[in-house]
Amino acid sequence: MNEQITAAQINDKGHLMIGGCDAVELAHQYGTPLVVYDVTQIRNQIRAFKRVFEENKVDYEVSYASKAFAAIAIYQLVQAEGGHADVVSAGEMYTALQAGFPMENISFHGNNKSREELLMAVKNHVGMIMVDNFYEITLLSEVLEELDETANVMMRITPGISAHTNKYIQTGQVDSKFGFDLQSGQADEALAKILANPRMHMKGLHAHIGSQIFELAGFEGVAKKLVEVAAHWQAKFAYQAEIINVGGGFGIRYVKDDHPLAPEQFVDAIIKAIKKEIAKTSLKMPAIWIEPGRSIVGPAGYNLYTVGSRKDVPGLKPYVTVDGGMGDNIRPALYQAQYETVLANDPQAPAVEHVRIAGKYCESGDILSEDQALPATKPGDVLAMLDTGAYGYSMASNYNRNPRPAVVFTENGQSQLVVKRESLADLTRLDQPYRQ
Ligand SMILES: *Cc1c(COP(=O)(O)O)cnc(C)c1O
């Protein structure tokens, strides 16, 4: 029995439903591997984050960290829910532009924004540039001068707080490639430069301490640290921060040992921590911004695969191979990420064996799941891997020249294709012949 699948998600045929659509039918209609999102779940998650700010009458923005899943349709969905979006490249910015997303609601992040990217951001009046380093301050002032423009900026600092999480996805510790260091005085030096530039409108400060965080302590710590910095800046520079942005990283449940907190609990703790610290200062209560990525799209996503070959060796755990793998979800190979998988045509069928779910890519490390209890499966069965909505499709590749999968949105029993499956012709679209 899988605890994540509720009775309401099973139809009268006993099949898994996603957004009211039969997962087996989706697999047949759109083909596999297929990425499916339950739109209602995404909407509810954004609303859950927003609700607590509204109940507390705190100025806020929920900015979807779009690197978790970037496509025209998701920017449009986030816009429909009144969210902002973070982008980290010209490509994400371009996708948001194509989606008609209001550029004033975009924040541009990155530790090595190029001149071209900054030009694009300023020309399109991106709402916030999250300044990360001294090189960027110089580049941005040149770009603003060249275009005779101004820009809103926030400063990313390294708060010296490490989230209790995998080292590949933690970013807040002192020795990090992201943001200005506090201890050495670099953040103060950067602020002086920004304040001295009339083209930069300094709006506040930002920190992001990592990802897949299950504890409140990290967020409370970062909230406290950011208010302390803001108070120090008020004393030293007479500068009043308007926004405190505590980043994203809210953990989700992938497997049963994960015990995530609800969005409400995270937001509530952040608001309380900031209010408490602000009360110790003469600062005005700032707006609070958060940047959830994974927690907005992760739990809403499902990867559907079709079972193919199987390898049984006496004494070893069997390999059940599917028609996708590290090309559509590299997280298991990259950082031993774990997921739960169910048989789409009978998600609650009792397990009869533990198997490895292997991908079809030519790497021994291309194992989607090292240990999954499953009922008996046969070629042609559809497997649904759960909670794959974040950093799966967005990290997809064409390794082995496999086309990237299609993406489908489901909502209230309706499905719609939002990203087409790549064709074989797409794979050679950019190739040029060798001229001897
Ligand atoms: C990746 C990232 C996020 C989102 O992290 P999640 O773990 O997906 O919530 C938020 N802010 C910044 C600056 C990021 O780089």
The ligand as an SDF file (V2000), in Angstrom:
LIG
                    3D

 15 15  0  0  0  0  0  0  0  0999 V2000
   16.8230   27.0940   -6.2610 C   0  0  0  0  0  0  0  0  0  0  0  0
   16.4940   28.3350   -5.5460 C   0  0  0  0  0  0  0  0  0  0  0  0
   15.2800   28.4460   -4.8870 C   0  0  0  0  0  0  0  0  0  0  0  0
   14.2770   27.3400   -4.8020 C   0  0  0  0  0  0  0  0  0  0  0  0
   14.6960   26.2510   -4.0830 O   0  0  0  0  0  0  0  0  0  0  0  0
   13.6740   25.0300   -3.8200 P   0  0  0  0  0  0  0  0  0  0  0  0
   14.4530   24.0660   -3.0350 O   0  0  0  0  0  0  0  0  0  0  0  0
   13.3050   24.5150   -5.1600 O   0  0  0  0  0  0  0  0  0  0  0  0
   12.5070   25.6060   -3.1040 O   0  0  0  0  0  0  0  0  0  0  0  0
   14.9810   29.6620   -4.2830 C   0  0  0  0  0  0  0  0  0  0  0  0
   15.8540   30.6960   -4.3100 N   0  0  0  0  0  0  0  0  0  0  0  0
   17.0450   30.6110   -4.9330 C   0  0  0  0  0  0  0  0  0  0  0  0
   17.9490   31.7760   -4.9280 C   0  0  0  0  0  0  0  0  0  0  0  0
   17.4050   29.4270   -5.5580 C   0  0  0  0  0  0  0  0  0  0  0  0
   18.5920   29.3520   -6.1630 O   0  0  0  0  0  0  0  0  0  0  0  0
  1  2  1  0
  2  3  1  0
  2 14  2  0
  3  4  1  0
  3 10  2  0
  4  5  1  0
  5  6  1  0
  6  7  2  0
  6  8  1  0
  6  9  1  0
 10 11  1  0
 11 12  2  0
 12 13  1  0
 12 14  1  0
 14 15  1  0
M  END
$$$$
